Amino acid sequence: MAFNRFFRFVILQAILLAVTGTFFLWTLMQDYLLFTKFTIGFIWLLQIILLIHYLTRTNRGLNNFLQSIKHLDPARGVTEGDKSFDLLNLTYNEIIDSIQKVKIEKEAEHHFFQNTIEHVDIGLISFNEEGYTELFNRAAREMFKVEFVRNIQELNKSIPGISEQLFSLKQRHSKMIKAVSGDEILKLSIRKTVFKIQDNTVNLVSLQNIRTELEEEEIEVWKKLISVLTHEIMNSVAPIKSLTNTMIKMFEKKRSSLANNESENVDDTLLALKAIQKRSKGLMSFVEIYRNLTKVPKPVFEEIELKSFLNEIIILMDSELQLYNIVLSAEVRPENLKLSADEKLITQVIINLIKNSVDSIDNNKNGKIQIKAFISPQFETVIQVTDNGTGIPTDLIDKVFIPFFTTKEHGSGIGLSLSRQIMKLHGGTISVFSKPGIETVFSLIF
């Protein structure tokens, strides 16, 4: 309809130009009509200018229309006031409305996608063939303790050699690696997918720290193993102990009625039986200690003011630490920091860590133990116990939480394992970082 109107207008203008032009040429051939010649010539020129202006304005309007579609800019529109383009303007507005709706939907989807990626607890990194990153979400930033990474080569500062492992990992293959980021030990499950967007190759890597899940599974396995072992040992030792007690009573009762030479043999037998009795009691006591690993009570949560709580622990341990010339201090930031936990169980954990630090410091003349409580960048409450003792060798640091494992000459190997269970019951974790000869840091993360 709009173009029909435009066509009719151009045809009409062309006919008028032809008629006016013909009439103007006729007047030129006459010897008179000077004023008429001038007037007709002016009208003819004016018609030409008006037609050129109309066509130019039309071209400008069409150009604006096409540019507005190209840039999705509703402000460009076709020139208003031109009735020949009313339908075109209407069509244009409908197109723009449809495109704008699609654009808004796509932006909403993109915003949702970005927020979802930021929210997930799995680290996501995408990078091209040169290693330049395009996606690096919050979980990945926390994992590597960085705010921004331009190229994955920069990740080697946090975890040495990680960029080579990300590059070399095959498509849709998964791999588990152990890494140390800052003072935290990570057990990362890594998986990579490679795909193309237009002509660009994109490597998408997911990294998940499964240390917590592995520890929980490990605890359950150890608890089952300990339960089976203690049950079998107790079932075997209890009859021996009972039978030994019975035999001791029998021999003691008959000893008075025996001759001297026979009495000496009975004494030897009683001595052997009492040795068996003593070892049986010792073994049952030993088993009972390890049975405690499967009987950690359920926490009774209450609000603990950490400053006064840690000061009470310092007072409790002060006399023992003075014997070793060890300085124990506490720092809480902010001072009014509070924690929801079972006070008795957490006290047991911290005292156990302090005693371990005392054993580590032992021969250090300038022994220091510091307890710090603070809020981490991830808004977790953290209690750290730091000492300047001998530390833990790198090859043993993964084993310290395993039941029965100990580096002490007379240690039982259940203290740290028990502490880990208590932290799990609180929904938290316990980790260790050590620089042998410099410092060892145990972190309780709630």
C-alpha atoms as one frame of an Amber mdcrd trajectory, in Angstrom:
protein
   0.000   0.000   0.000   2.787   2.427   0.980   4.803   1.624  -2.135   1.681
   1.971  -4.379   1.178   5.465  -3.010   4.861   6.240  -3.578   4.652   4.869
  -7.164   1.530   6.909  -8.009   3.141  10.068  -6.621   6.315   9.574  -8.716
   4.264   8.843 -11.886   2.163  11.950 -11.284   5.249  14.071 -10.758   6.823
  12.645 -13.946   3.684  13.455 -16.003   3.557  16.985 -14.583   7.257  17.444
 -15.350   6.690  16.214 -18.924   3.693  18.491 -19.451   5.372  21.494 -17.884
   8.568  20.807 -19.798   6.720  20.500 -23.093   4.842  23.707 -22.449   8.093
  25.433 -21.457   9.793  24.320 -24.704   6.801  25.582 -26.701   7.067  29.027
 -25.076  10.747  29.150 -25.924   9.894  28.890 -29.617   7.608  31.900 -29.412
   8.885  35.451 -29.936   6.647  36.873 -27.255   5.279  35.577 -23.882   8.485
  36.526 -22.067   6.864  36.592 -18.624   5.133  33.267 -19.324   8.446  31.699
 -20.332  10.015  32.817 -17.083   7.089  31.634 -14.969   6.757  28.233 -16.671
  10.527  27.711 -16.483  10.511  28.537 -12.776   7.601  26.128 -12.142   9.386
  23.370 -14.117  12.631  23.887 -12.140  10.683  23.912  -8.882   8.978  20.612
  -9.793  12.384  19.039 -10.498  13.761  20.267  -7.137  10.683  19.015  -5.266
  10.917  15.579  -6.924  14.639  15.317  -6.085  13.899  16.380  -2.490  11.089
  13.824  -2.228  13.255  10.994  -3.580  16.160  12.036  -1.329  13.901  12.110
   1.732  12.494   8.726   0.766  15.983   7.243   0.406  16.945   8.742   3.755
  13.855   7.242   5.362  14.564   3.810   3.889  18.179   4.040   4.996  17.052
   4.925   8.541  14.668   1.991   8.445  17.377  -0.467   7.419  19.874   1.006
   9.904  17.325   0.811  12.709  16.785  -2.885  11.987  20.534  -3.435  11.788
  21.188  -1.739  15.150  17.812  -2.522  16.751  17.465   1.187  17.442  13.805
   2.299  17.622  14.890   5.973  17.649  16.023   5.807  14.029  12.589   4.980
  12.491  11.203   6.133   9.147  10.582   9.870   8.805   7.332  10.742  10.498
   4.752  12.872   8.748   5.099  11.081   5.436   1.787   9.332   4.922   3.222
   7.174   2.161   5.313   5.389   4.789   2.715   4.991   7.523   2.337   1.276
   6.802   6.126   0.877   6.624   6.444   2.569  10.013   3.817   0.271  11.437
   5.568  -2.807  10.050   8.886  -1.488  11.327   7.525  -1.003  14.858   6.150
  -4.536  14.872   9.529  -5.932  13.734  11.402  -3.884  16.346   9.001  -4.968
  19.109   9.476  -8.612  18.185  13.258  -8.279  17.991  13.380  -6.353  21.275
  11.356  -9.071  23.000  13.730 -11.738  21.698  16.693  -9.594  22.748  15.307
  -9.116  26.267  14.632 -12.842  26.566  18.179 -13.646  25.415  19.646 -11.111
  27.862  17.543 -12.600  30.681  18.703 -16.103  29.751  22.320 -14.908  29.610
  21.963 -13.195  32.993  20.423 -16.364  34.462  23.208 -18.465  32.936  25.921
 -16.166  34.346  24.379 -16.176  37.835  23.986 -19.955  37.743  27.649 -20.391
  36.808  28.711 -18.031  39.601  26.505 -19.815  42.122  27.609 -23.423  41.563
  30.298 -24.814  43.863  32.151 -26.511  41.003  35.022 -24.523  39.503  34.466
 -23.790  35.803  37.190 -22.504  33.479  37.016 -22.053  29.719  40.023 -21.135
  27.628  41.085 -21.117  23.979  44.012 -22.875  22.298  46.423 -20.133  23.459
  45.255 -20.509  27.054  43.389 -17.199  27.293  40.425 -17.519  29.637  36.874
 -16.587  28.733  35.096 -18.009  31.784  36.401 -18.173  35.347  33.644 -18.509
  37.943  33.541 -17.759  41.672  34.272 -21.349  42.784  37.400 -21.403  40.578
  38.541 -18.030  41.950  38.171 -19.292  45.522  39.904 -22.560  44.665  42.962
 -20.805  43.217  42.680 -17.790  45.552  42.831 -15.255  42.709  40.484 -12.497
  41.575  41.256 -12.458  37.863  43.144 -14.678  35.443  43.869 -13.692  31.862
  45.734 -16.855  30.871  45.673 -20.224  32.619  49.489 -20.106  32.787  48.944
 -17.667  35.660  47.317 -20.489  37.680  50.770 -22.050  38.113  51.456 -19.402
  40.758  48.723 -20.941  42.916  49.191 -24.611  41.967  52.492 -25.363  40.188
  52.068 -27.282  36.928  48.258 -27.099  36.849  48.109 -25.388  33.419  50.000
 -28.256  31.744  47.606 -30.768  33.287  44.592 -28.813  32.040  46.038 -28.625
  28.525  47.062 -32.296  28.399  43.790 -33.710  29.743  41.924 -35.513  26.981
  38.393 -34.781  25.806  35.732 -36.105  28.220  38.392 -37.719  30.407  38.485
 -37.171  34.147  41.495 -37.060  36.424  42.077 -36.660  40.141  45.060 -34.688
  41.407  46.313 -33.591  44.781  47.269 -29.919  45.024  48.226 -27.340  47.631
  46.680 -23.884  47.256  47.967 -21.479  49.872  47.659 -23.341  53.184  44.927
 -25.705  51.960  45.304 -29.218  50.564  42.972 -29.868  47.635  41.933 -33.133
  46.057  40.628 -32.070  42.672  38.492 -34.078  40.289  39.068 -32.542  36.837
  37.048 -33.120  33.674  37.434 -31.438  30.274  35.149 -30.937  27.295  36.346
 -29.456  23.990  33.966 -27.894  21.470  33.926 -25.291  18.711  32.060 -21.996
  18.512  32.307 -20.811  14.907  36.058 -21.088  14.183  37.192 -20.932  17.813
  38.132 -24.022  19.851  36.916 -23.772  23.448  38.219 -25.923  26.323  35.743
 -26.146  29.185  37.185 -27.593  32.392  35.310 -28.420  35.584  37.234 -28.712
  38.851  35.674 -30.079  42.012  37.402 -30.327  45.363  36.159 -33.733  46.554
  38.355 -33.793  49.631  35.347 -33.440  51.947  33.468 -36.288  50.270  36.555
 -38.507  50.356  37.108 -37.733  54.032  33.500 -38.534  54.883  33.731 -41.827
  52.997  37.062 -42.569  54.646  35.634 -41.901  58.098  32.732 -44.256  57.469
  35.097 -46.981  56.229  37.349 -46.603  59.271  34.385 -46.618  61.630  33.102
 -49.865  60.115  36.563 -51.418  60.219  37.149 -50.353  63.817  33.709 -51.596
  64.817  34.383 -55.029  63.299  37.905 -55.286  64.734  36.960 -54.170  68.236
  33.963 -56.488  68.253  36.043 -59.501  67.223  38.913 -58.653  69.575  36.582
 -58.091  72.522  34.786 -61.356  71.796  38.125 -63.184  71.790  39.746 -61.446
  74.775  36.744 -61.386  77.120  36.606 -65.234  77.535  40.374 -65.352  78.043
  40.164 -62.709  80.755  37.213 -64.447  82.418  38.859 -67.877  82.266  42.132
 -66.456  83.590  40.362 -64.863  86.577  38.655 -68.153  87.328  41.932 -70.108
  87.167  43.705 -67.587  89.408  41.003 -67.959  92.045  41.185 -71.750  91.808
  44.972 -71.886  92.205  44.977 -69.330  95.051  42.354 -71.381  96.893  44.289
 -74.678  96.557  47.774 -73.253  97.168  47.454 -73.314 100.986  46.765 -77.061
 101.018  49.707 -78.038  98.816  53.240 -79.079  99.789  56.116 -76.622  99.460
  57.474 -77.994  96.212  54.024 -78.074  94.689  53.289 -74.604  96.063  56.262
 -73.214  94.134  54.900 -74.616  90.880  51.500 -73.068  91.647  53.167 -69.711
  92.311  54.853 -69.839  88.927  51.529 -70.714  87.307  49.774 -67.876  89.169
  52.475 -65.457  88.035  51.917 -66.485  84.412  48.137 -66.291  84.784  48.343
 -62.811  86.322  50.571 -61.718  83.428  47.895 -62.991  81.029  45.246 -61.211
  83.113  47.188 -57.938  83.002  47.720 -58.113  79.233  44.052 -58.986  78.740
  42.999 -55.912  80.712  45.482 -53.796  78.779  44.260 -55.095  75.461  40.608
 -54.523  76.384  41.445 -50.997  77.557  43.319 -50.400  74.287  40.364 -51.652
  72.239  37.956 -49.527  74.290  39.948 -46.408  73.405  39.567 -47.094  69.684
  35.925 -47.996  70.120  35.416 -44.363  71.171  36.057 -43.390  67.542  32.680
 -44.883  66.640  30.886 -43.374  69.654  31.350 -39.617  69.247  28.241 -38.029
  70.820  25.924 -35.901  68.736  26.780 -32.187  69.188  24.548 -30.031  71.359
  24.767 -26.655  69.661  24.932 -23.432  71.628  26.236 -19.938  70.979  29.863
 -19.575  72.069  31.574 -16.224  72.544  34.987 -17.130  71.157  37.084 -14.551
  73.008  36.075 -15.730  76.490  36.016 -19.362  75.294  39.641 -19.258  74.110
  40.755 -17.324  77.212  39.341 -20.140  79.375  41.347 -22.689  77.395  44.517
 -20.604  77.848  43.929 -20.500  81.631  43.270 -24.253  81.644  46.504 -25.066
  79.764  48.722 -22.349  81.257  50.258 -24.333  84.111  51.169 -27.252  81.821
  52.693 -24.972  79.178  54.805 -23.105  81.736  56.675 -26.358  82.378  57.842
 -26.282  78.758  58.382 -22.486  78.602  55.801 -22.258  75.815  53.870 -19.036
  75.246  50.183 -19.545  74.370  48.168 -16.611  73.034  44.782 -16.017  71.411
  43.481 -13.456  68.945  39.833 -13.019  67.923  38.701 -10.768  65.043  36.237
  -9.203  65.536  36.333  -9.361  69.311  32.611 -10.128  69.554  32.859 -13.088
  67.163  30.520 -15.933  68.088  30.176 -19.546  67.005  27.323 -22.041  67.150
  28.881 -25.329  68.290  29.140 -27.920  71.060  31.489 -26.268  73.556  32.689
 -29.505  75.178  33.524 -31.209  71.867  35.284 -28.157  70.377  37.237 -27.708
  73.623  38.378 -31.330  73.276  39.535 -30.660  69.698  41.472 -27.474  70.535
  43.127 -28.974  73.622  44.189 -31.974  71.538  45.740 -29.625  68.936  47.539
 -27.672  71.656  48.965 -30.878  73.153  50.154 -31.954  69.708  51.846 -28.566
  69.351  53.522 -29.012  72.743  54.922 -32.380  71.621  56.128 -30.787  68.380
  57.809 -27.850  70.144  59.334 -29.957  72.962  62.998 -28.960  72.425  62.346
 -25.478  71.042  63.475 -22.861  73.581  61.242 -20.156  72.057  58.094 -22.211
  71.773  54.969 -20.321  70.711  51.410 -21.465  70.142  48.862 -18.998  68.793
  45.125 -19.487  68.444  43.340 -17.253  65.936  39.607 -16.953  65.309  38.308
 -14.939  62.361  35.863 -14.760  59.448  37.278 -16.002  56.133  36.639 -14.289
  52.759  34.080 -17.059  52.153  32.231 -15.937  55.337  33.231 -19.074  57.230
  34.241 -19.010  60.893  37.810 -20.269  61.211  39.826 -21.215  64.297  43.536
 -21.778  63.668  46.123 -23.291  66.009  49.654 -22.358  64.911  52.960 -23.458
  66.433  56.645 -23.054  65.588  57.587 -26.658  66.290  59.360 -29.239  64.156
  56.388 -29.513  61.789  55.061 -32.418  59.751  57.072 -33.876  56.840  55.443
 -33.491  53.427  55.181 -37.258  52.877  53.286 -37.708  56.172  50.901 -34.753
  56.107  48.176 -36.745  54.315  48.305 -39.490  56.945  47.917 -37.520  60.175
  44.117 -37.905  60.252  44.178 -41.668  59.672  43.167 -43.682  62.773  46.084
 -45.498  64.481  48.676 -43.399  62.624  51.020 -41.463  64.911  54.501 -39.953
  64.820  54.733 -39.994  68.636  56.596 -42.704  70.458  53.705 -43.311  72.867
  50.826 -41.902  70.805  47.533 -43.713  70.211  46.805 -42.235  66.782  43.184
 -41.335  67.517  43.389 -37.658  68.551  43.331 -36.061  65.107  40.993 -38.702
  63.714  38.587 -38.007  66.564  38.947 -34.260  65.953  38.060 -34.733  62.297
  34.932 -36.665  63.231  33.871 -33.948  65.648  34.312 -31.306  62.938  32.279
 -33.406  60.493  29.464 -33.601  63.035  29.575 -29.788  63.148  29.311 -29.604
  59.347  32.884 -28.334  59.152  36.363 -29.504  58.234  39.836 -29.653  59.731
  42.941 -29.140  57.612  46.670 -28.842  58.194  49.458 -26.901  56.550  53.072
 -27.288  57.601  56.462 -25.830  56.788  58.803 -28.127  58.739  60.942 -26.156
  61.150  58.968 -22.945  60.594  55.277 -23.376  61.416  52.378 -25.790  61.446
  48.796 -24.560  61.134  45.706 -26.592  61.943  42.514 -24.909  60.725  39.024
 -25.649  62.016  36.604 -24.364  59.384  32.939 -24.029  60.339
